[in-house]
Amino acid sequence: MSETRRCPYCQSSFLLSAYRPQQRVCGQPDCQRRRRADYHRKKLATDPEYRQGAGESQKQWREEHPGYQKQYRKDHPQAVERNRQQQHADASGIL
Ligand SMILES: [Zn+2]
C-alpha cells in the first residue's frame, strides 16, 4: 500500500517510499536543495554545536544575521569594553 504526500515547496503530490516513511519533500532536485538549505538554516539557528562545526558557514550565518553582533554588543557592553582593553594591552605589548 502506498501513500501520497504533498511537497511543501512545489505543492505537487508525490508517492511516499516505503523505505523513507519520514520523507516530507518530493524527489525533485530543486526541492531537495531547498530542504537541505532549510535544515541547515534551522540547525544554525537552534544548534550552537552545529554552528561551530559549520566553520565556513558561520561567516555566512553572520552575513544573514547582520544585527546579531550589534545586538551582542548592546547586551554585553562590559564584555565588549573588556575586549577592547585587552586588544589595547596586546597592541602596546607589541610596541
Ligand atoms: Zn517538490
PDB file of the backbone (N, CA, C, O) and the ligand in Angstrom, with CONECT records:
HET     ZN  A 101       1
ATOM      1  N   MET A   1       0.839  -1.196   0.000  1.00  0.00           N
ATOM      2  CA  MET A   1       0.000   0.000   0.000  1.00  0.00           C
ATOM      3  C   MET A   1       0.877   1.250   0.000  1.00  0.00           C
ATOM      4  O   MET A   1       1.847   1.339   0.752  1.00  0.00           O
ATOM      5  N   SER A   2       0.536   2.185  -0.826  1.00  0.00           N
ATOM      6  CA  SER A   2       1.364   3.390  -0.891  1.00  0.00           C
ATOM      7  C   SER A   2       0.547   4.618  -0.528  1.00  0.00           C
ATOM      8  O   SER A   2      -0.676   4.657  -0.662  1.00  0.00           O
ATOM      9  N   GLU A   3       1.274   5.605  -0.067  1.00  0.00           N
ATOM     10  CA  GLU A   3       0.635   6.811   0.438  1.00  0.00           C
ATOM     11  C   GLU A   3       1.216   7.979  -0.353  1.00  0.00           C
ATOM     12  O   GLU A   3       2.380   7.951  -0.753  1.00  0.00           O
ATOM     13  N   THR A   4       0.408   8.992  -0.573  1.00  0.00           N
ATOM     14  CA  THR A   4       0.957  10.168  -1.246  1.00  0.00           C
ATOM     15  C   THR A   4       1.003  11.339  -0.273  1.00  0.00           C
ATOM     16  O   THR A   4       0.194  11.451   0.648  1.00  0.00           O
ATOM     17  N   ARG A   5       1.982  12.207  -0.516  1.00  0.00           N
ATOM     18  CA  ARG A   5       2.082  13.427   0.287  1.00  0.00           C
ATOM     19  C   ARG A   5       2.266  14.611  -0.628  1.00  0.00           C
ATOM     20  O   ARG A   5       2.614  14.475  -1.801  1.00  0.00           O
ATOM     21  N   ARG A   6       2.024  15.764  -0.067  1.00  0.00           N
ATOM     22  CA  ARG A   6       2.189  16.983  -0.852  1.00  0.00           C
ATOM     23  C   ARG A   6       3.500  17.658  -0.452  1.00  0.00           C
ATOM     24  O   ARG A   6       3.782  17.873   0.726  1.00  0.00           O
ATOM     25  N   CYS A   7       4.283  17.981  -1.468  1.00  0.00           N
ATOM     26  CA  CYS A   7       5.566  18.628  -1.210  1.00  0.00           C
ATOM     27  C   CYS A   7       5.329  20.072  -0.766  1.00  0.00           C
ATOM     28  O   CYS A   7       4.590  20.791  -1.438  1.00  0.00           O
ATOM     29  N   PRO A   8       5.923  20.521   0.333  1.00  0.00           N
ATOM     30  CA  PRO A   8       5.697  21.885   0.819  1.00  0.00           C
ATOM     31  C   PRO A   8       6.319  22.942  -0.092  1.00  0.00           C
ATOM     32  O   PRO A   8       5.980  24.120   0.015  1.00  0.00           O
ATOM     33  N   TYR A   9       7.214  22.544  -0.975  1.00  0.00           N
ATOM     34  CA  TYR A   9       7.900  23.535  -1.822  1.00  0.00           C
ATOM     35  C   TYR A   9       7.222  23.715  -3.159  1.00  0.00           C
ATOM     36  O   TYR A   9       6.899  24.837  -3.550  1.00  0.00           O
ATOM     37  N   CYS A  10       7.001  22.608  -3.871  1.00  0.00           N
ATOM     38  CA  CYS A  10       6.401  22.746  -5.203  1.00  0.00           C
ATOM     39  C   CYS A  10       4.913  22.405  -5.193  1.00  0.00           C
ATOM     40  O   CYS A  10       4.254  22.502  -6.228  1.00  0.00           O
ATOM     41  N   GLN A  11       4.375  22.009  -4.046  1.00  0.00           N
ATOM     42  CA  GLN A  11       2.949  21.722  -3.866  1.00  0.00           C
ATOM     43  C   GLN A  11       2.466  20.549  -4.687  1.00  0.00           C
ATOM     44  O   GLN A  11       1.257  20.361  -4.821  1.00  0.00           O
ATOM     45  N   SER A  12       3.364  19.751  -5.245  1.00  0.00           N
ATOM     46  CA  SER A  12       2.890  18.603  -6.017  1.00  0.00           C
ATOM     47  C   SER A  12       2.876  17.359  -5.130  1.00  0.00           C
ATOM     48  O   SER A  12       3.671  17.234  -4.199  1.00  0.00           O
ATOM     49  N   SER A  13       1.960  16.448  -5.436  1.00  0.00           N
ATOM     50  CA  SER A  13       1.889  15.216  -4.661  1.00  0.00           C
ATOM     51  C   SER A  13       2.972  14.269  -5.130  1.00  0.00           C
ATOM     52  O   SER A  13       3.308  14.212  -6.313  1.00  0.00           O
ATOM     53  N   PHE A  14       3.503  13.538  -4.193  1.00  0.00           N
ATOM     54  CA  PHE A  14       4.488  12.531  -4.568  1.00  0.00           C
ATOM     55  C   PHE A  14       4.199  11.263  -3.794  1.00  0.00           C
ATOM     56  O   PHE A  14       3.572  11.279  -2.735  1.00  0.00           O
ATOM     57  N   LEU A  15       4.669  10.179  -4.350  1.00  0.00           N
ATOM     58  CA  LEU A  15       4.422   8.875  -3.751  1.00  0.00           C
ATOM     59  C   LEU A  15       5.445   8.633  -2.652  1.00  0.00           C
ATOM     60  O   LEU A  15       6.653   8.737  -2.865  1.00  0.00           O
ATOM     61  N   LEU A  16       4.940   8.314  -1.493  1.00  0.00           N
ATOM     62  CA  LEU A  16       5.837   8.091  -0.361  1.00  0.00           C
ATOM     63  C   LEU A  16       6.497   6.721  -0.500  1.00  0.00           C
ATOM     64  O   LEU A  16       5.831   5.710  -0.719  1.00  0.00           O
ATOM     65  N   SER A  17       7.789   6.716  -0.371  1.00  0.00           N
ATOM     66  CA  SER A  17       8.513   5.449  -0.437  1.00  0.00           C
ATOM     67  C   SER A  17       8.390   4.696   0.878  1.00  0.00           C
ATOM     68  O   SER A  17       8.502   5.284   1.953  1.00  0.00           O
ATOM     69  N   ALA A  18       8.164   3.406   0.786  1.00  0.00           N
ATOM     70  CA  ALA A  18       8.050   2.583   1.992  1.00  0.00           C
ATOM     71  C   ALA A  18       9.365   2.575   2.760  1.00  0.00           C
ATOM     72  O   ALA A  18       9.392   2.329   3.965  1.00  0.00           O
ATOM     73  N   TYR A  19      10.458   2.848   2.046  1.00  0.00           N
ATOM     74  CA  TYR A  19      11.771   2.825   2.689  1.00  0.00           C
ATOM     75  C   TYR A  19      12.095   4.148   3.386  1.00  0.00           C
ATOM     76  O   TYR A  19      12.994   4.217   4.224  1.00  0.00           O
ATOM     77  N   ARG A  20      11.343   5.200   3.026  1.00  0.00           N
ATOM     78  CA  ARG A  20      11.607   6.506   3.647  1.00  0.00           C
ATOM     79  C   ARG A  20      10.302   7.085   4.172  1.00  0.00           C
ATOM     80  O   ARG A  20       9.780   8.053   3.618  1.00  0.00           O
ATOM     81  N   PRO A  21       9.774   6.495   5.240  1.00  0.00           N
ATOM     82  CA  PRO A  21       8.469   6.945   5.771  1.00  0.00           C
ATOM     83  C   PRO A  21       8.509   8.372   6.305  1.00  0.00           C
ATOM     84  O   PRO A  21       7.460   9.003   6.442  1.00  0.00           O
ATOM     85  N   GLN A  22       9.688   8.890   6.608  1.00  0.00           N
ATOM     86  CA  GLN A  22       9.795  10.248   7.146  1.00  0.00           C
ATOM     87  C   GLN A  22       9.858  11.314   6.055  1.00  0.00           C
ATOM     88  O   GLN A  22       9.836  12.512   6.337  1.00  0.00           O
ATOM     89  N   GLN A  23       9.937  10.860   4.811  1.00  0.00           N
ATOM     90  CA  GLN A  23      10.105  11.815   3.720  1.00  0.00           C
ATOM     91  C   GLN A  23       8.953  12.809   3.658  1.00  0.00           C
ATOM     92  O   GLN A  23       7.786  12.421   3.712  1.00  0.00           O
ATOM     93  N   ARG A  24       9.289  14.102   3.545  1.00  0.00           N
ATOM     94  CA  ARG A  24       8.233  15.114   3.503  1.00  0.00           C
ATOM     95  C   ARG A  24       8.316  15.980   2.266  1.00  0.00           C
ATOM     96  O   ARG A  24       7.415  16.762   1.962  1.00  0.00           O
ATOM     97  N   VAL A  25       9.441  15.815   1.549  1.00  0.00           N
ATOM     98  CA  VAL A  25       9.682  16.645   0.378  1.00  0.00           C
ATOM     99  C   VAL A  25       9.842  15.736  -0.833  1.00  0.00           C
ATOM    100  O   VAL A  25      10.432  14.661  -0.728  1.00  0.00           O
ATOM    101  N   CYS A  26       9.323  16.158  -1.974  1.00  0.00           N
ATOM    102  CA  CYS A  26       9.396  15.313  -3.160  1.00  0.00           C
ATOM    103  C   CYS A  26      10.841  15.164  -3.634  1.00  0.00           C
ATOM    104  O   CYS A  26      11.746  15.806  -3.101  1.00  0.00           O
ATOM    105  N   GLY A  27      11.047  14.319  -4.632  1.00  0.00           N
ATOM    106  CA  GLY A  27      12.407  13.965  -5.045  1.00  0.00           C
ATOM    107  C   GLY A  27      13.041  14.930  -6.033  1.00  0.00           C
ATOM    108  O   GLY A  27      14.172  14.699  -6.460  1.00  0.00           O
ATOM    109  N   GLN A  28      12.365  15.989  -6.407  1.00  0.00           N
ATOM    110  CA  GLN A  28      12.940  16.923  -7.371  1.00  0.00           C
ATOM    111  C   GLN A  28      14.184  17.597  -6.796  1.00  0.00           C
ATOM    112  O   GLN A  28      14.197  17.997  -5.632  1.00  0.00           O
ATOM    113  N   PRO A  29      15.232  17.721  -7.619  1.00  0.00           N
ATOM    114  CA  PRO A  29      16.493  18.309  -7.114  1.00  0.00           C
ATOM    115  C   PRO A  29      16.306  19.679  -6.479  1.00  0.00           C
ATOM    116  O   PRO A  29      16.928  19.981  -5.460  1.00  0.00           O
ATOM    117  N   ASP A  30      15.459  20.506  -7.070  1.00  0.00           N
ATOM    118  CA  ASP A  30      15.239  21.843  -6.513  1.00  0.00           C
ATOM    119  C   ASP A  30      14.655  21.775  -5.108  1.00  0.00           C
ATOM    120  O   ASP A  30      15.067  22.509  -4.211  1.00  0.00           O
ATOM    121  N   CYS A  31      13.685  20.876  -4.935  1.00  0.00           N
ATOM    122  CA  CYS A  31      13.032  20.759  -3.635  1.00  0.00           C
ATOM    123  C   CYS A  31      13.990  20.150  -2.620  1.00  0.00           C
ATOM    124  O   CYS A  31      13.988  20.545  -1.454  1.00  0.00           O
ATOM    125  N   GLN A  32      14.800  19.201  -3.044  1.00  0.00           N
ATOM    126  CA  GLN A  32      15.776  18.600  -2.140  1.00  0.00           C
ATOM    127  C   GLN A  32      16.808  19.639  -1.707  1.00  0.00           C
ATOM    128  O   GLN A  32      17.245  19.653  -0.556  1.00  0.00           O
ATOM    129  N   ARG A  33      17.185  20.495  -2.630  1.00  0.00           N
ATOM    130  CA  ARG A  33      18.129  21.568  -2.296  1.00  0.00           C
ATOM    131  C   ARG A  33      17.531  22.495  -1.249  1.00  0.00           C
ATOM    132  O   ARG A  33      18.185  22.872  -0.277  1.00  0.00           O
ATOM    133  N   ARG A  34      16.270  22.852  -1.473  1.00  0.00           N
ATOM    134  CA  ARG A  34      15.613  23.762  -0.521  1.00  0.00           C
ATOM    135  C   ARG A  34      15.451  23.098   0.833  1.00  0.00           C
ATOM    136  O   ARG A  34      15.586  23.742   1.873  1.00  0.00           O
ATOM    137  N   ARG A  35      15.156  21.789   0.814  1.00  0.00           N
ATOM    138  CA  ARG A  35      15.006  21.072   2.079  1.00  0.00           C
ATOM    139  C   ARG A  35      16.317  21.108   2.858  1.00  0.00           C
ATOM    140  O   ARG A  35      16.326  21.346   4.066  1.00  0.00           O
ATOM    141  N   ARG A  36      17.445  20.865   2.141  1.00  0.00           N
ATOM    142  CA  ARG A  36      18.746  20.882   2.817  1.00  0.00           C
ATOM    143  C   ARG A  36      19.083  22.276   3.328  1.00  0.00           C
ATOM    144  O   ARG A  36      19.613  22.434   4.427  1.00  0.00           O
ATOM    145  N   ALA A  37      18.770  23.285   2.517  1.00  0.00           N
ATOM    146  CA  ALA A  37      19.063  24.661   2.927  1.00  0.00           C
ATOM    147  C   ALA A  37      18.250  25.037   4.157  1.00  0.00           C
ATOM    148  O   ALA A  37      18.760  25.683   5.072  1.00  0.00           O
ATOM    149  N   ASP A  38      16.982  24.630   4.176  1.00  0.00           N
ATOM    150  CA  ASP A  38      16.128  24.923   5.328  1.00  0.00           C
ATOM    151  C   ASP A  38      16.643  24.206   6.571  1.00  0.00           C
ATOM    152  O   ASP A  38      16.685  24.774   7.663  1.00  0.00           O
ATOM    153  N   TYR A  39      17.031  22.949   6.382  1.00  0.00           N
ATOM    154  CA  TYR A  39      17.550  22.164   7.508  1.00  0.00           C
ATOM    155  C   TYR A  39      18.798  22.843   8.069  1.00  0.00           C
ATOM    156  O   TYR A  39      18.949  22.998   9.280  1.00  0.00           O
ATOM    157  N   HIS A  40      19.681  23.239   7.168  1.00  0.00           N
ATOM    158  CA  HIS A  40      20.922  23.902   7.553  1.00  0.00           C
ATOM    159  C   HIS A  40      20.636  25.185   8.322  1.00  0.00           C
ATOM    160  O   HIS A  40      21.231  25.446   9.368  1.00  0.00           O
ATOM    161  N   ARG A  41      19.716  25.979   7.785  1.00  0.00           N
ATOM    162  CA  ARG A  41      19.380  27.252   8.425  1.00  0.00           C
ATOM    163  C   ARG A  41      18.803  27.013   9.813  1.00  0.00           C
ATOM    164  O   ARG A  41      19.144  27.706  10.772  1.00  0.00           O
ATOM    165  N   LYS A  42      17.920  26.015   9.902  1.00  0.00           N
ATOM    166  CA  LYS A  42      17.283  25.713  11.174  1.00  0.00           C
ATOM    167  C   LYS A  42      18.315  25.237  12.191  1.00  0.00           C
ATOM    168  O   LYS A  42      18.281  25.640  13.354  1.00  0.00           O
ATOM    169  N   LYS A  43      19.227  24.384  11.752  1.00  0.00           N
ATOM    170  CA  LYS A  43      20.255  23.885  12.657  1.00  0.00           C
ATOM    171  C   LYS A  43      21.154  25.029  13.108  1.00  0.00           C
ATOM    172  O   LYS A  43      21.520  25.117  14.280  1.00  0.00           O
ATOM    173  N   LEU A  44      21.502  25.896  12.180  1.00  0.00           N
ATOM    174  CA  LEU A  44      22.354  27.032  12.539  1.00  0.00           C
ATOM    175  C   LEU A  44      21.675  27.909  13.576  1.00  0.00           C
ATOM    176  O   LEU A  44      22.328  28.428  14.481  1.00  0.00           O
ATOM    177  N   ALA A  45      20.358  28.075  13.446  1.00  0.00           N
ATOM    178  CA  ALA A  45      19.636  28.973  14.346  1.00  0.00           C
ATOM    179  C   ALA A  45      19.422  28.341  15.717  1.00  0.00           C
ATOM    180  O   ALA A  45      19.304  29.057  16.711  1.00  0.00           O
ATOM    181  N   THR A  46      19.370  27.015  15.787  1.00  0.00           N
ATOM    182  CA  THR A  46      18.966  26.388  17.043  1.00  0.00           C
ATOM    183  C   THR A  46      20.071  25.583  17.704  1.00  0.00           C
ATOM    184  O   THR A  46      19.968  25.270  18.890  1.00  0.00           O
ATOM    185  N   ASP A  47      21.138  25.233  16.965  1.00  0.00           N
ATOM    186  CA  ASP A  47      22.122  24.287  17.482  1.00  0.00           C
ATOM    187  C   ASP A  47      23.527  24.905  17.452  1.00  0.00           C
ATOM    188  O   ASP A  47      24.179  24.919  16.408  1.00  0.00           O
ATOM    189  N   PRO A  48      23.990  25.416  18.604  1.00  0.00           N
ATOM    190  CA  PRO A  48      25.295  26.086  18.645  1.00  0.00           C
ATOM    191  C   PRO A  48      26.443  25.173  18.221  1.00  0.00           C
ATOM    192  O   PRO A  48      27.400  25.626  17.593  1.00  0.00           O
ATOM    193  N   GLU A  49      26.349  23.888  18.564  1.00  0.00           N
ATOM    194  CA  GLU A  49      27.420  22.973  18.187  1.00  0.00           C
ATOM    195  C   GLU A  49      27.505  22.811  16.685  1.00  0.00           C
ATOM    196  O   GLU A  49      28.592  22.779  16.107  1.00  0.00           O
ATOM    197  N   TYR A  50      26.352  22.711  16.067  1.00  0.00           N
ATOM    198  CA  TYR A  50      26.304  22.611  14.615  1.00  0.00           C
ATOM    199  C   TYR A  50      26.906  23.871  14.003  1.00  0.00           C
ATOM    200  O   TYR A  50      27.615  23.812  12.998  1.00  0.00           O
ATOM    201  N   ARG A  51      26.612  25.014  14.626  1.00  0.00           N
ATOM    202  CA  ARG A  51      27.107  26.287  14.136  1.00  0.00           C
ATOM    203  C   ARG A  51      28.632  26.303  14.170  1.00  0.00           C
ATOM    204  O   ARG A  51      29.279  26.724  13.211  1.00  0.00           O
ATOM    205  N   GLN A  52      29.200  25.839  15.286  1.00  0.00           N
ATOM    206  CA  GLN A  52      30.652  25.794  15.397  1.00  0.00           C
ATOM    207  C   GLN A  52      31.242  24.859  14.367  1.00  0.00           C
ATOM    208  O   GLN A  52      32.248  25.169  13.729  1.00  0.00           O
ATOM    209  N   GLY A  53      30.597  23.691  14.206  1.00  0.00           N
ATOM    210  CA  GLY A  53      31.100  22.711  13.256  1.00  0.00           C
ATOM    211  C   GLY A  53      30.962  23.160  11.824  1.00  0.00           C
ATOM    212  O   GLY A  53      31.656  22.663  10.937  1.00  0.00           O
ATOM    213  N   ALA A  54      30.066  24.099  11.598  1.00  0.00           N
ATOM    214  CA  ALA A  54      29.809  24.525  10.231  1.00  0.00           C
ATOM    215  C   ALA A  54      30.970  25.318   9.654  1.00  0.00           C
ATOM    216  O   ALA A  54      31.098  25.437   8.435  1.00  0.00           O
ATOM    217  N   GLY A  55      31.816  25.861  10.519  1.00  0.00           N
ATOM    218  CA  GLY A  55      33.039  26.524  10.056  1.00  0.00           C
ATOM    219  C   GLY A  55      32.773  27.677   9.119  1.00  0.00           C
ATOM    220  O   GLY A  55      32.358  28.756   9.540  1.00  0.00           O
ATOM    221  N   GLU A  56      33.010  27.442   7.863  1.00  0.00           N
ATOM    222  CA  GLU A  56      32.891  28.491   6.855  1.00  0.00           C
ATOM    223  C   GLU A  56      31.481  29.088   6.855  1.00  0.00           C
ATOM    224  O   GLU A  56      31.300  30.278   6.598  1.00  0.00           O
ATOM    225  N   SER A  57      30.491  28.248   7.145  1.00  0.00           N
ATOM    226  CA  SER A  57      29.107  28.703   7.098  1.00  0.00           C
ATOM    227  C   SER A  57      28.812  29.705   8.202  1.00  0.00           C
ATOM    228  O   SER A  57      27.835  30.451   8.125  1.00  0.00           O
ATOM    229  N   GLN A  58      29.655  29.723   9.232  1.00  0.00           N
ATOM    230  CA  GLN A  58      29.452  30.664  10.314  1.00  0.00           C
ATOM    231  C   GLN A  58      29.525  32.093   9.790  1.00  0.00           C
ATOM    232  O   GLN A  58      28.782  32.974  10.220  1.00  0.00           O
ATOM    233  N   LYS A  59      30.443  32.294   8.849  1.00  0.00           N
ATOM    234  CA  LYS A  59      30.581  33.596   8.214  1.00  0.00           C
ATOM    235  C   LYS A  59      29.280  33.929   7.487  1.00  0.00           C
ATOM    236  O   LYS A  59      28.779  35.051   7.552  1.00  0.00           O
ATOM    237  N   GLN A  60      28.756  32.934   6.800  1.00  0.00           N
ATOM    238  CA  GLN A  60      27.509  33.120   6.077  1.00  0.00           C
ATOM    239  C   GLN A  60      26.379  33.444   7.034  1.00  0.00           C
ATOM    240  O   GLN A  60      25.541  34.303   6.758  1.00  0.00           O
ATOM    241  N   TRP A  61      26.364  32.747   8.168  1.00  0.00           N
ATOM    242  CA  TRP A  61      25.308  32.973   9.148  1.00  0.00           C
ATOM    243  C   TRP A  61      25.349  34.410   9.628  1.00  0.00           C
ATOM    244  O   TRP A  61      24.308  35.052   9.774  1.00  0.00           O
ATOM    245  N   ARG A  62      26.562  34.921   9.875  1.00  0.00           N
ATOM    246  CA  ARG A  62      26.679  36.305  10.348  1.00  0.00           C
ATOM    247  C   ARG A  62      26.213  37.279   9.287  1.00  0.00           C
ATOM    248  O   ARG A  62      25.621  38.316   9.584  1.00  0.00           O
ATOM    249  N   GLU A  63      26.496  36.917   8.021  1.00  0.00           N
ATOM    250  CA  GLU A  63      26.049  37.793   6.946  1.00  0.00           C
ATOM    251  C   GLU A  63      24.533  37.791   6.841  1.00  0.00           C
ATOM    252  O   GLU A  63      23.924  38.794   6.467  1.00  0.00           O
ATOM    253  N   GLU A  64      23.925  36.651   7.177  1.00  0.00           N
ATOM    254  CA  GLU A  64      22.474  36.563   7.112  1.00  0.00           C
ATOM    255  C   GLU A  64      21.818  37.168   8.349  1.00  0.00           C
ATOM    256  O   GLU A  64      20.619  37.446   8.350  1.00  0.00           O
ATOM    257  N   HIS A  65      22.603  37.370   9.394  1.00  0.00           N
ATOM    258  CA  HIS A  65      22.077  37.970  10.631  1.00  0.00           C
ATOM    259  C   HIS A  65      22.936  39.175  11.005  1.00  0.00           C
ATOM    260  O   HIS A  65      23.624  39.159  12.026  1.00  0.00           O
ATOM    261  N   PRO A  66      22.896  40.213  10.182  1.00  0.00           N
ATOM    262  CA  PRO A  66      23.816  41.349  10.383  1.00  0.00           C
ATOM    263  C   PRO A  66      23.608  42.065  11.702  1.00  0.00           C
ATOM    264  O   PRO A  66      24.523  42.724  12.196  1.00  0.00           O
ATOM    265  N   GLY A  67      22.402  41.948  12.293  1.00  0.00           N
ATOM    266  CA  GLY A  67      22.141  42.654  13.546  1.00  0.00           C
ATOM    267  C   GLY A  67      22.682  41.937  14.765  1.00  0.00           C
ATOM    268  O   GLY A  67      22.683  42.494  15.862  1.00  0.00           O
ATOM    269  N   TYR A  68      23.145  40.701  14.586  1.00  0.00           N
ATOM    270  CA  TYR A  68      23.460  39.873  15.743  1.00  0.00           C
ATOM    271  C   TYR A  68      24.601  40.459  16.562  1.00  0.00           C
ATOM    272  O   TYR A  68      24.475  40.599  17.778  1.00  0.00           O
ATOM    273  N   GLN A  69      25.705  40.801  15.920  1.00  0.00           N
ATOM    274  CA  GLN A  69      26.869  41.289  16.675  1.00  0.00           C
ATOM    275  C   GLN A  69      26.591  42.637  17.307  1.00  0.00           C
ATOM    276  O   GLN A  69      27.043  42.929  18.414  1.00  0.00           O
ATOM    277  N   LYS A  70      25.844  43.448  16.592  1.00  0.00           N
ATOM    278  CA  LYS A  70      25.454  44.743  17.135  1.00  0.00           C
ATOM    279  C   LYS A  70      24.633  44.531  18.409  1.00  0.00           C
ATOM    280  O   LYS A  70      24.849  45.180  19.433  1.00  0.00           O
ATOM    281  N   GLN A  71      23.675  43.590  18.302  1.00  0.00           N
ATOM    282  CA  GLN A  71      22.825  43.271  19.434  1.00  0.00           C
ATOM    283  C   GLN A  71      23.659  42.704  20.586  1.00  0.00           C
ATOM    284  O   GLN A  71      23.399  43.015  21.749  1.00  0.00           O
ATOM    285  N   TYR A  72      24.640  41.889  20.276  1.00  0.00           N
ATOM    286  CA  TYR A  72      25.504  41.303  21.307  1.00  0.00           C
ATOM    287  C   TYR A  72      26.239  42.410  22.057  1.00  0.00           C
ATOM    288  O   TYR A  72      26.327  42.390  23.284  1.00  0.00           O
ATOM    289  N   ARG A  73      26.757  43.360  21.318  1.00  0.00           N
ATOM    290  CA  ARG A  73      27.481  44.473  21.964  1.00  0.00           C
ATOM    291  C   ARG A  73      26.547  45.275  22.863  1.00  0.00           C
ATOM    292  O   ARG A  73      26.935  45.738  23.936  1.00  0.00           O
ATOM    293  N   LYS A  74      25.302  45.430  22.400  1.00  0.00           N
ATOM    294  CA  LYS A  74      24.321  46.156  23.191  1.00  0.00           C
ATOM    295  C   LYS A  74      23.999  45.392  24.482  1.00  0.00           C
ATOM    296  O   LYS A  74      23.840  45.991  25.545  1.00  0.00           O
ATOM    297  N   ASP A  75      23.908  44.073  24.371  1.00  0.00           N
ATOM    298  CA  ASP A  75      23.541  43.257  25.531  1.00  0.00           C
ATOM    299  C   ASP A  75      24.722  43.001  26.457  1.00  0.00           C
ATOM    300  O   ASP A  75      24.523  42.714  27.638  1.00  0.00           O
ATOM    301  N   HIS A  76      25.939  43.099  25.951  1.00  0.00           N
ATOM    302  CA  HIS A  76      27.122  42.768  26.751  1.00  0.00           C
ATOM    303  C   HIS A  76      28.165  43.882  26.671  1.00  0.00           C
ATOM    304  O   HIS A  76      29.285  43.655  26.216  1.00  0.00           O
ATOM    305  N   PRO A  77      27.793  45.092  27.117  1.00  0.00           N
ATOM    306  CA  PRO A  77      28.731  46.227  26.994  1.00  0.00           C
ATOM    307  C   PRO A  77      30.022  45.982  27.760  1.00  0.00           C
ATOM    308  O   PRO A  77      31.086  46.417  27.320  1.00  0.00           O
ATOM    309  N   GLN A  78      29.953  45.290  28.902  1.00  0.00           N
ATOM    310  CA  GLN A  78      31.162  45.058  29.702  1.00  0.00           C
ATOM    311  C   GLN A  78      32.121  44.126  28.988  1.00  0.00           C
ATOM    312  O   GLN A  78      33.332  44.343  28.991  1.00  0.00           O
ATOM    313  N   ALA A  79      31.577  43.095  28.380  1.00  0.00           N
ATOM    314  CA  ALA A  79      32.415  42.149  27.645  1.00  0.00           C
ATOM    315  C   ALA A  79      33.119  42.854  26.500  1.00  0.00           C
ATOM    316  O   ALA A  79      34.295  42.607  26.231  1.00  0.00           O
ATOM    317  N   VAL A  80      32.393  43.730  25.831  1.00  0.00           N
ATOM    318  CA  VAL A  80      32.979  44.453  24.708  1.00  0.00           C
ATOM    319  C   VAL A  80      34.083  45.392  25.196  1.00  0.00           C
ATOM    320  O   VAL A  80      35.148  45.488  24.586  1.00  0.00           O
ATOM    321  N   GLU A  81      33.811  46.080  26.305  1.00  0.00           N
ATOM    322  CA  GLU A  81      34.798  47.011  26.856  1.00  0.00           C
ATOM    323  C   GLU A  81      36.064  46.264  27.280  1.00  0.00           C
ATOM    324  O   GLU A  81      37.182  46.707  27.021  1.00  0.00           O
ATOM    325  N   ARG A  82      35.857  45.107  27.945  1.00  0.00           N
ATOM    326  CA  ARG A  82      36.985  44.289  28.378  1.00  0.00           C
ATOM    327  C   ARG A  82      37.810  43.857  27.171  1.00  0.00           C
ATOM    328  O   ARG A  82      39.041  43.886  27.188  1.00  0.00           O
ATOM    329  N   ASN A  83      37.098  43.458  26.132  1.00  0.00           N
ATOM    330  CA  ASN A  83      37.741  43.005  24.911  1.00  0.00           C
ATOM    331  C   ASN A  83      38.579  44.127  24.306  1.00  0.00           C
ATOM    332  O   ASN A  83      39.690  43.895  23.829  1.00  0.00           O
ATOM    333  N   ARG A  84      38.040  45.340  24.328  1.00  0.00           N
ATOM    334  CA  ARG A  84      38.736  46.483  23.773  1.00  0.00           C
ATOM    335  C   ARG A  84      40.030  46.751  24.563  1.00  0.00           C
ATOM    336  O   ARG A  84      41.091  46.978  23.982  1.00  0.00           O
ATOM    337  N   GLN A  85      39.916  46.718  25.884  1.00  0.00           N
ATOM    338  CA  GLN A  85      41.094  46.969  26.720  1.00  0.00           C
ATOM    339  C   GLN A  85      42.156  45.903  26.482  1.00  0.00           C
ATOM    340  O   GLN A  85      43.353  46.184  26.429  1.00  0.00           O
ATOM    341  N   GLN A  86      41.665  44.643  26.337  1.00  0.00           N
ATOM    342  CA  GLN A  86      42.571  43.532  26.084  1.00  0.00           C
ATOM    343  C   GLN A  86      43.365  43.775  24.807  1.00  0.00           C
ATOM    344  O   GLN A  86      44.586  43.621  24.774  1.00  0.00           O
ATOM    345  N   GLN A  87      42.643  44.158  23.757  1.00  0.00           N
ATOM    346  CA  GLN A  87      43.299  44.396  22.477  1.00  0.00           C
ATOM    347  C   GLN A  87      44.292  45.532  22.580  1.00  0.00           C
ATOM    348  O   GLN A  87      45.371  45.491  21.989  1.00  0.00           O
ATOM    349  N   HIS A  88      43.910  46.560  23.348  1.00  0.00           N
ATOM    350  CA  HIS A  88      44.782  47.708  23.549  1.00  0.00           C
ATOM    351  C   HIS A  88      46.084  47.263  24.237  1.00  0.00           C
ATOM    352  O   HIS A  88      47.184  47.647  23.837  1.00  0.00           O
ATOM    353  N   ALA A  89      45.919  46.439  25.288  1.00  0.00           N
ATOM    354  CA  ALA A  89      47.098  45.952  26.029  1.00  0.00           C
ATOM    355  C   ALA A  89      47.991  45.130  25.112  1.00  0.00           C
ATOM    356  O   ALA A  89      49.214  45.260  25.148  1.00  0.00           O
ATOM    357  N   ASP A  90      47.380  44.285  24.291  1.00  0.00           N
ATOM    358  CA  ASP A  90      48.157  43.469  23.378  1.00  0.00           C
ATOM    359  C   ASP A  90      48.947  44.340  22.405  1.00  0.00           C
ATOM    360  O   ASP A  90      50.120  44.091  22.125  1.00  0.00           O
ATOM    361  N   ALA A  91      48.269  45.364  21.903  1.00  0.00           N
ATOM    362  CA  ALA A  91      48.912  46.220  20.903  1.00  0.00           C
ATOM    363  C   ALA A  91      50.117  46.935  21.508  1.00  0.00           C
ATOM    364  O   ALA A  91      51.172  47.006  20.879  1.00  0.00           O
ATOM    365  N   SER A  92      49.971  47.471  22.735  1.00  0.00           N
ATOM    366  CA  SER A  92      51.084  48.195  23.336  1.00  0.00           C
ATOM    367  C   SER A  92      52.196  47.220  23.726  1.00  0.00           C
ATOM    368  O   SER A  92      53.360  47.611  23.807  1.00  0.00           O
ATOM    369  N   GLY A  93      51.847  45.959  23.965  1.00  0.00           N
ATOM    370  CA  GLY A  93      52.857  44.953  24.251  1.00  0.00           C
ATOM    371  C   GLY A  93      53.777  44.748  23.060  1.00  0.00           C
ATOM    372  O   GLY A  93      54.986  44.570  23.212  1.00  0.00           O
ATOM    373  N   ILE A  94      53.188  44.774  21.881  1.00  0.00           N
ATOM    374  CA  ILE A  94      53.978  44.577  20.662  1.00  0.00           C
ATOM    375  C   ILE A  94      54.894  45.760  20.436  1.00  0.00           C
ATOM    376  O   ILE A  94      56.046  45.601  20.031  1.00  0.00           O
ATOM    377  N   LEU A  95      54.365  46.968  20.704  1.00  0.00           N
ATOM    378  CA  LEU A  95      55.157  48.163  20.517  1.00  0.00           C
ATOM    379  C   LEU A  95      56.145  48.276  21.685  1.00  0.00           C
ATOM    380  O   LEU A  95      56.930  49.223  21.740  1.00  0.00           O
TER     381      LEU A  95
HETATM  382 ZN    ZN A 101       8.721  19.360  -4.536  1.00  0.00          ZN2+
END
